[in-house]
Amino acid sequence: MVAQNRWTPPPHPAIPSGMQVTDPNIGQKSPRIRQLDDAAINRIAAGEVVERPASAVKELVENAIDAGATRITIAVADGGKRLIRVTDDGCGIAADDLGLALSRHATSKIDGSDLLNIHTFGFRGEALPSLGAVGRLIITSRLKGEDAARIDVTGGVMGRVRPVSGAPGTHVELRDLFFATPARLKFLKTDRAEMQAVADVVKRLAMAEPYVRFELIDESGDTPRSVFRVEAEAGDPMQALSHRLRAILGKDFAENALAIDAMREGLHLTGFAALPTYSRGSAVHQYFFVNGRPVRDKLMIGALRGAYMDYLSRDRHAAAALFIDCDPHLVDVNVHPAKSEVRFRDPGLARGLIVSGLRHALAEAGHRASTTVAQDTLGAFKSPETQARVYQMDRPSLAPRPQAPQSSFAPDGFAETAEVFETPIEHETTDLPLGAARAHVHETFVISQTADGLVIVDAHAAHERLVYEKLKRQIAENGVAAQALLVPEIVELGAGAHQLLQVAGDLSKLGLEIEPFGEGVIAVRATPALLGQVNAEALLRDILDELDDLGETTILGARVEAVISRVACHGSVRSGRRLRGDEMNALLREMEATPHSGQCNHGRPTYVELKLHDIERLFGRR
């Protein structure tokens, strides 16, 4: 049977219709193997290395960093399609080596004896010849103490090296990208989209190198425009990284990020991760680096998601910049043409380090919530517009101030929505992080007074989190209860059965007990009691899919925790129940002592803290 949707070439006009030709590119005789010329080889390599202008920028900037540059300037025009220029103050290239630098697999960064012992961004020697094969490339370079030299390459045709004037370092100019392969131009996006991709590449490299000055300039218009610029940072590595992330990701990220520093068996994890209440609507603020190299690694993305699984809903994403440093022999960076992916020798070790390091930092944060919660709250307030911002109460007056009339409905009306506790203000109480309870408003929100402001607590959300954390601790200590099946469920999984049996011990801790039942067949003996009636076959296939995708499974744990979350929700204090003063204060004290109490089980804040000076500003007092 012939597939109906498969494309077949039209018949060749010179071949009778009765004859069949399997491939129009191969004749009837046995095909001969031929060696492609250098131009074709370089264009094929360019298709792997240079996908778009951002790829070219990445290769050139990485070369500048490898050369020891401390100042790197990138200029682009029309999103990089018309012009890409990278200037650095690195060590430069000797005039005698310029021609060799444009040869394939010629590099000064490795000697080829050990492809795992790589300490630089580049090492293949493919970028420059690939760029010269698809565009118009000009390289001007000068070693310190020597004269500058220049070489031109157009569509793979190399010119001669000639002396020129120039500053120490290297100046690379690439014009008319893909002019030699015009079909590639059709796959590029708009100039604006390509410019955004270039800026993203430069920002990632700037995060990796906080001691280097970067500037990105857009020369598309009549006047060059600086799009991005960061100065070289100083201080220790974590301090320099913090300042660089503040400059790139903004003040809000820096104020709500937790410092990460963890080590395990030769892997060192550092960086910053934001509080759960600073979550984002997409994963664009997730940055990963391995030995200083920006990567988009599936394992690291999954580990970050797993670390925040208890604190964020599925439609929210954590913000983080994480760096793993290790001996180069523990990670293979030569698994992707663009070097954007890596492979750890022990993937489970890397994932475990990320999950444990992040969860430890989140636990250390305690009840802390992000500052943006208070900012959003203040922004939601609306004050009536006035003609003048001078208030009568602020003016000195010699006349006695008239007494306001007593409202006949104020006490009763207020009592319907709030209970106020006329207790003396004790400094030792209000000095605590969440202060002392002063009122229960609308039988939902607890108003607490602190030393320098007030706190508004969503009592139900806060208590829900506290109950959830207690249940998690109980399960961690005693495990998940298993419900034995009267008749074991037999599931045929083929080759995947062996993969599931390798994690049978981990699944057993979560209440799912499985054992082999012949070749490619698994018998399910028990399921987690919390989940009630379970479709065992569907559950096993979901777990197997996740093992194939990530090399590990979190589905079963997520389902168990979802049930715990529902139990916590139904077991927590409900809106509409009036709380006594001692109950509210007990809630505040338990929040202060419980990690992660600053956000509910869905990642929303459990409380808002407003400083007194912010409240005064709402009323024009400041």
C-alpha positions in Angstrom: 0.0 0.0 0.0 1.4 3.4 -1.0 1.1 6.3 1.5 -1.3 8.9 0.0 0.4 12.0 1.5 4.0 11.2 0.4 5.4 13.6 -2.2 6.7 12.0 -5.4 8.6 13.8 -8.1 6.9 14.4 -11.4 8.0 12.2 -14.3 11.0 13.3 -16.2 10.1 14.4 -19.7 13.0 12.4 -21.3 12.1 9.1 -19.6 9.2 7.0 -20.9 6.3 6.7 -18.5 6.8 3.0 -18.1 10.2 3.3 -16.6 10.7 3.9 -12.9 13.4 6.1 -11.5 14.0 5.8 -7.7 16.0 9.0 -7.4 16.3 11.7 -10.0 19.7 12.7 -8.5 21.3 9.3 -9.1 21.8 7.8 -12.5 21.1 4.2 -13.6 24.7 3.2 -13.0 26.2 2.6 -9.6 26.7 6.0 -7.9 30.3 7.1 -7.4 31.6 8.7 -4.2 33.1 12.1 -4.7 34.9 14.6 -2.5 33.0 17.9 -2.1 34.9 21.1 -2.6 35.8 23.4 0.3 33.1 25.9 -0.6 30.3 23.3 -0.4 31.7 21.9 2.8 31.8 25.3 4.4 28.3 26.1 3.3 27.0 22.8 4.8 28.8 23.6 8.0 27.3 27.0 8.0 23.9 25.5 7.9 24.6 23.8 11.2 26.5 26.5 13.0 24.9 29.7 11.6 21.1 29.4 11.7 20.3 33.1 11.9 22.2 36.4 12.6 22.0 35.8 16.3 24.1 32.6 15.7 26.8 34.6 14.0 26.9 37.1 16.8 27.2 34.3 19.3 30.2 32.8 17.5 32.0 36.1 17.1 31.4 37.3 20.7 32.5 34.0 22.1 35.7 34.3 20.1 36.3 37.7 21.6 35.7 36.4 25.1 38.1 33.5 24.4 40.7 36.1 23.3 40.6 37.7 26.8 38.7 40.8 25.8 37.5 43.2 28.5 35.5 45.4 26.1 33.2 44.0 23.4 31.1 46.2 21.1 28.6 44.6 18.7 26.9 46.6 15.9 24.1 45.3 13.7 21.9 46.6 11.0 18.6 45.2 9.8 18.6 42.6 12.5 22.0 41.5 11.5 21.1 40.6 7.9 22.9 43.6 6.4 25.7 44.1 8.9 27.3 42.4 12.0 30.4 44.0 13.4 32.2 42.8 16.6 35.1 44.8 18.0 37.2 43.6 21.0 40.4 44.5 22.8 41.5 40.9 23.1 44.9 39.4 22.3 44.4 39.6 18.5 45.5 37.3 15.7 48.9 37.3 14.1 49.1 38.4 10.5 50.6 35.0 9.5 47.7 33.2 11.1 44.8 35.1 9.5 44.6 32.9 6.5 44.8 29.8 8.7 42.1 31.1 10.9 39.7 30.9 8.0 40.5 27.2 7.3 38.1 24.6 8.6 39.1 23.0 11.9 42.0 25.3 12.5 42.0 26.6 16.1 44.3 27.9 18.8 42.1 26.6 21.7 42.7 22.9 21.7 45.4 20.6 20.3 43.0 17.8 19.6 44.4 15.3 22.1 41.5 15.5 24.6 38.1 16.7 23.3 36.7 16.6 26.9 39.2 18.9 28.4 37.7 22.1 27.0 38.0 25.4 28.9 36.9 27.8 26.1 33.7 28.7 24.3 35.0 27.7 20.9 37.1 24.7 20.0 36.0 23.3 16.6 37.4 26.0 14.3 34.2 26.1 12.2 32.7 29.6 12.8 35.0 31.9 10.8 35.1 29.7 7.6 31.4 29.1 7.8 30.6 32.8 8.1 33.0 33.5 5.2 31.2 31.0 3.1 27.8 32.5 3.4 28.6 36.3 3.6 31.1 39.0 3.0 33.6 38.7 5.9 36.4 41.2 6.8 38.8 40.5 9.7 41.2 43.1 10.9 43.4 42.2 13.9 46.5 43.3 15.6 48.7 41.7 18.2 50.2 44.1 20.8 53.5 45.4 19.7 52.9 44.4 16.0 51.2 45.9 13.0 47.6 45.2 12.1 46.6 43.1 9.2 43.4 42.5 7.3 41.9 39.6 5.2 38.6 39.5 3.1 36.5 36.5 2.3 33.5 36.7 0.0 31.3 33.7 -0.5 34.1 31.4 0.5 36.7 33.1 -1.8 39.6 34.3 0.3 41.7 37.3 -0.5 45.2 38.0 0.4 46.4 39.3 3.8 47.5 42.9 3.7 48.8 45.4 6.3 46.4 48.1 7.6 46.2 50.4 10.6 44.2 49.3 13.6 44.0 49.2 17.4 45.1 46.2 19.4 42.5 43.5 19.3 40.2 42.2 16.6 37.6 43.8 14.4 35.3 41.4 12.5 32.7 42.7 10.0 30.2 40.5 8.3 28.0 42.0 5.6 25.1 40.6 3.6 24.7 37.4 5.6 23.5 34.4 3.5 24.0 36.3 0.2 25.8 33.2 -1.1 22.8 31.0 0.0 19.8 33.2 -0.7 17.3 30.4 0.1 18.3 30.7 3.8 17.1 34.3 3.8 13.5 33.2 3.3 13.6 31.4 6.6 14.6 34.5 8.6 12.1 36.5 10.6 11.5 40.2 10.6 14.3 42.6 11.4 12.7 43.3 14.8 12.5 39.6 15.7 16.1 39.0 14.6 17.3 42.0 16.6 15.5 40.6 19.7 17.3 37.3 19.2 20.6 39.1 18.9 20.0 41.1 22.1 19.1 37.8 23.9 22.3 36.2 22.9 24.4 39.2 24.0 22.6 39.4 27.3 23.2 35.7 28.0 26.9 36.1 27.3 27.0 39.2 29.4 25.6 37.2 32.3 28.3 34.7 31.9 31.0 37.3 31.9 30.3 40.0 34.4 33.8 41.4 34.4 33.5 42.3 30.6 31.9 45.4 29.2 29.3 44.8 26.5 27.5 47.2 24.2 25.0 46.4 21.4 24.4 49.1 18.8 21.7 49.2 16.2 22.9 50.9 13.0 19.7 50.3 11.0 18.7 54.0 10.9 20.6 57.1 10.1 21.8 57.5 13.7 23.3 54.6 15.6 21.3 53.7 18.7 22.6 51.9 21.7 20.3 49.0 22.5 22.1 47.4 25.4 25.1 48.3 27.5 26.6 47.0 30.7 29.9 48.1 32.3 32.4 45.7 33.7 31.6 44.7 37.3 34.0 44.5 40.2 34.1 42.6 43.5 33.9 38.9 44.2 32.1 36.6 41.7 28.8 36.4 43.4 28.7 40.2 44.0 29.7 40.9 40.4 27.0 38.4 39.1 24.4 40.0 41.3 25.1 43.5 39.9 25.2 42.2 36.4 21.8 40.4 36.8 20.4 43.6 38.3 21.5 45.5 35.2 20.0 42.9 32.8 17.0 41.5 34.6 16.0 44.6 36.6 15.8 45.8 40.2 12.8 43.7 41.0 14.6 40.4 40.2 17.6 41.4 42.2 15.5 42.4 45.2 13.5 39.1 45.1 16.3 36.7 44.2 17.8 34.1 46.5 21.6 33.4 46.3 22.3 29.8 45.4 25.5 28.0 46.4 25.6 24.2 46.6 28.2 21.6 45.8 28.0 17.8 45.3 30.6 15.3 44.1 32.5 17.8 41.9 29.6 19.8 40.7 29.3 23.4 42.0 25.9 25.2 41.6 25.8 29.0 42.0 23.5 31.8 40.8 20.3 33.4 41.8 16.6 32.2 41.8 13.6 34.3 42.4 11.0 33.8 45.1 7.9 31.8 44.0 5.7 35.0 44.3 7.9 36.6 41.7 6.9 34.0 39.1 6.5 34.8 35.4 3.9 34.0 32.8 6.6 32.3 30.5 10.0 30.7 30.8 11.9 33.6 29.2 13.6 34.5 32.5 15.3 31.2 32.9 19.0 31.2 32.2 21.4 28.2 32.5 25.2 28.1 32.2 27.6 25.2 32.4 31.3 26.1 32.9 30.3 29.7 31.9 28.7 28.5 28.6 25.0 29.6 28.1 23.0 26.4 27.3 19.3 25.5 26.8 19.5 22.1 28.5 16.4 20.0 28.9 17.7 18.4 32.1 18.3 21.7 33.8 14.9 23.1 32.7 13.2 20.0 34.2 15.2 20.3 37.4 14.2 23.9 37.9 10.5 23.0 37.3 10.8 20.2 39.7 12.3 22.4 42.4 9.4 24.8 42.2 6.7 22.2 41.8 5.3 22.7 45.3 5.1 26.4 45.0 3.9 27.3 41.5 0.9 26.4 39.4 1.5 24.9 36.0 0.9 28.1 34.1 3.6 30.0 36.1 7.3 29.8 35.6 10.3 30.5 38.0 12.9 33.1 37.2 16.5 32.1 37.7 20.1 32.3 36.5 21.9 29.1 37.4 25.5 28.3 36.9 27.1 24.8 37.2 30.9 24.6 37.3 32.8 21.3 37.2 35.8 19.5 35.8 35.4 19.6 31.9 35.7 15.8 31.9 32.3 15.6 33.8 30.4 17.2 31.0 30.4 16.8 27.2 29.9 20.1 25.3 30.5 18.6 21.9 27.0 17.1 21.4 25.3 19.9 19.5 26.5 21.9 16.4 25.8 25.2 18.1 27.1 24.0 21.5 23.8 25.0 23.0 23.3 21.6 24.7 25.5 19.6 27.0 25.5 16.0 28.4 26.5 15.4 32.0 28.4 12.2 32.8 26.0 11.7 35.7 22.7 13.4 34.8 21.0 12.3 38.0 23.7 14.0 40.1 23.3 17.3 38.2 19.5 17.3 38.5 19.6 16.4 42.2 22.1 19.2 42.9 19.8 21.7 41.3 16.6 20.5 43.0 18.2 20.2 46.5 20.1 23.5 46.1 17.0 25.5 45.1 14.7 23.9 47.7 17.3 24.6 50.4 17.4 28.3 49.4 13.6 28.5 49.3 13.4 26.9 52.7 15.9 29.4 54.1 13.7 32.2 52.8 11.1 31.2 55.3 7.8 33.2 55.1 9.4 35.9 52.8 7.3 37.1 49.9 8.4 39.2 47.0 8.5 43.0 47.2 6.5 43.2 44.0 3.4 42.0 45.9 3.4 45.2 48.0 4.2 47.3 44.9 1.2 45.8 43.0 -1.0 46.4 46.0 0.0 50.0 46.3 -0.5 50.5 42.6 -4.1 49.2 42.9 -5.0 51.9 45.3 -6.7 55.0 43.9 -6.7 58.3 45.7 -9.2 61.1 44.9 -7.6 64.0 42.9 -7.3 67.3 44.7 -6.5 70.8 43.5 -3.7 71.2 46.0 -1.5 68.8 48.0 -1.6 71.0 51.2 -3.9 69.5 53.8 -5.7 71.5 56.5 -4.5 69.1 59.2 -0.9 70.0 58.3 -1.5 73.8 58.7 -0.9 75.4 62.1 -4.1 76.9 63.6 -4.9 78.8 66.8 -8.6 78.1 66.7 -9.9 75.1 68.5 -10.5 72.1 66.1 -14.2 71.2 65.9 -15.2 67.7 67.0 -16.5 65.4 64.2 -20.1 64.3 64.8 -20.5 60.8 66.1 -21.8 58.4 63.5 -24.9 56.5 64.7 -24.2 53.5 62.5 -20.4 53.3 62.6 -19.9 50.8 65.5 -22.7 48.4 64.4 -21.8 48.7 60.7 -18.2 48.0 61.3 -18.9 45.1 63.6 -20.5 43.3 60.7 -17.3 43.2 58.7 -14.5 43.4 61.2 -13.5 42.6 64.8 -11.1 45.0 66.4 -9.0 44.1 69.4 -8.4 46.9 71.7 -5.2 45.5 73.2 -2.2 47.6 74.2 0.6 47.7 71.6 3.5 45.7 72.9 6.8 46.5 71.2 8.2 43.0 71.6 5.1 41.8 69.6 5.1 44.3 66.9 8.8 43.9 66.4 8.2 40.4 65.1 8.3 40.0 61.3 4.5 39.7 60.8 3.6 41.9 63.8 0.6 41.6 66.1 -3.0 41.0 65.0 -5.2 44.0 65.3 -8.4 43.1 63.3 -10.2 40.4 61.3 -11.7 42.2 58.3 -14.6 40.7 56.4 -14.0 37.4 58.3 -11.3 36.7 55.7 -8.3 39.0 56.1 -6.1 39.5 59.2 -4.8 43.0 59.8 -1.5 43.0 61.7 0.6 45.9 62.9 4.4 45.8 62.6 7.0 48.2 63.9 7.1 50.1 60.7 3.9 49.3 58.8 1.0 46.8 58.6 0.5 43.3 57.2 -2.7 42.0 55.5 -2.9 38.2 55.6 -5.3 36.0 53.7 -6.1 33.7 56.6 -7.4 30.8 54.4 -4.5 30.8 52.0 -1.9 31.0 54.8 -3.5 28.3 56.9 -3.8 26.1 53.8 -0.1 26.4 53.2 0.7 25.5 56.9 -1.5 22.4 56.8 0.1 21.4 53.4 3.6 21.6 54.8 2.6 19.6 57.9 1.1 16.8 55.7 4.3 16.8 53.5 6.4 16.4 56.6 4.3 13.5 57.8 4.5 11.7 54.4 8.3 12.3 54.2 8.6 10.6 57.6 6.2 7.8 57.1 5.8 7.4 53.4 2.7 7.2 51.2 0.2 4.6 52.3 -0.3 1.9 49.6 -3.6 0.3 48.8 -3.1 -3.4 47.8 -5.2 -4.5 44.8 -7.3 -7.7 45.3 -6.3 -8.8 41.8 -3.0 -7.4 40.4 -3.4 -5.3 37.3 -1.2 -6.7 34.4 0.2 -4.1 32.0 2.0 -4.8 28.8 4.7 -2.2 28.1 7.2 -3.9 25.9 10.7 -2.6 26.1 9.6 0.2 28.5 9.0 -2.3 31.3 12.7 -2.7 32.1 13.0 1.1 32.3 10.1 1.3 34.8 11.5 -1.6 36.9 14.7 0.4 37.4 12.8 3.1 39.4 10.5 0.6 41.2 12.1 1.5 44.5 11.3 5.2 44.1 7.7 4.4 43.0 7.2 2.1 46.0 8.0 5.0 48.4 5.0 6.8 46.8 2.7 3.9 47.2 3.0 2.4 43.7 4.2 -1.2 43.9 5.2 -3.0 40.7 7.0 -6.2 39.8 8.0 -8.0 36.6 5.4 -10.4 35.1 7.2 -11.9 32.1 9.0 -10.3 29.2 7.8 -6.7 28.7 5.0 -7.1 31.2 4.5 -5.5 34.7 2.2 -6.5 37.5 0.8 -3.6 39.6 0.4 -4.9 43.2 -0.7 -1.7 44.9 -1.4 2.0 44.2 -1.3 5.1 46.4 -4.2 5.1 48.8 -4.5 8.9 48.5 -5.4 8.7 44.8 -8.3 6.4 45.3 -9.3 4.4 42.2 -6.4 4.6 39.7 -6.1 3.7 36.0 -2.8 1.8 36.5 -2.0 1.4 32.9 -2.5 5.1 32.0 -0.4 6.0 35.1 2.5 3.7 34.1 2.5 5.0 30.5 2.6 8.6 31.7 5.5 7.7 34.0 7.3 6.0 31.2 6.8 8.9 28.8 8.4 11.2 31.4 11.3 8.8 31.9 11.9 8.9 28.1 11.7 12.7 28.0 13.6 13.7 31.2 15.3 10.5 32.4 13.3 10.6 35.6 9.7 10.9 36.8 7.8 13.4 38.9 4.3 12.6 37.7 3.3 10.3 40.6 4.8 12.6 43.2 2.9 15.5 41.7 -0.4 13.6 41.8 0.1 12.7 45.4 1.0 16.3 46.3 -2.1 17.5 44.4 -4.2 15.3 46.6 -2.4 16.6 49.7 -3.0 20.1 48.5 -6.7 19.5 48.2 -6.8 17.9 51.7 -5.0 21.0 53.0 -7.5 23.3 51.3 -10.5 21.5 52.8 -8.8 21.2 56.2 -7.8 24.9 56.6 -9.8 27.7 58.1 -12.6 28.8 55.8 -13.5 32.3 54.8 -16.5 33.5 56.9 -15.3 32.1 60.2 -14.4 34.8 62.7 -11.1 34.3 64.4 -10.2 35.3 67.9 -7.2 37.4 68.7 -5.1 34.5 70.0 -6.0 32.4 67.0 -4.8 35.2 64.6 -1.5 35.7 66.5 -0.9 32.0 66.6 -1.4 31.9 62.8 1.1 34.7 62.4 3.7 33.0 64.6 3.3 29.7 62.8 3.8 31.5 59.4 7.0 33.0 60.7 8.3 29.5 61.7 7.2 27.6 58.5 9.2 27.7 55.3 7.4 28.7 52.1 4.4 30.2 54.0 4.8 33.4 52.0 2.9 31.8 49.1 -0.1 29.5 49.0 -0.1 26.1 47.2 -0.7 27.8 43.9 2.1 30.4 44.1 -0.1 33.3 45.1 1.0 35.5 48.1 -0.5 34.7 51.5 0.2 38.2 52.8 1.0 41.8 51.8 3.2 44.0 53.8 2.8 47.8 53.5 5.4 50.1 55.0 4.2 53.1 56.9 6.0 55.6 54.6 4.2 54.0 51.6 0.8 54.3 53.3 1.6 57.9 54.2 2.4 58.6 50.6 -1.0 57.4 49.6 -2.5 60.2 51.7 -0.1 62.8 50.4 1.8 63.0 53.7 5.1 62.5 51.9 
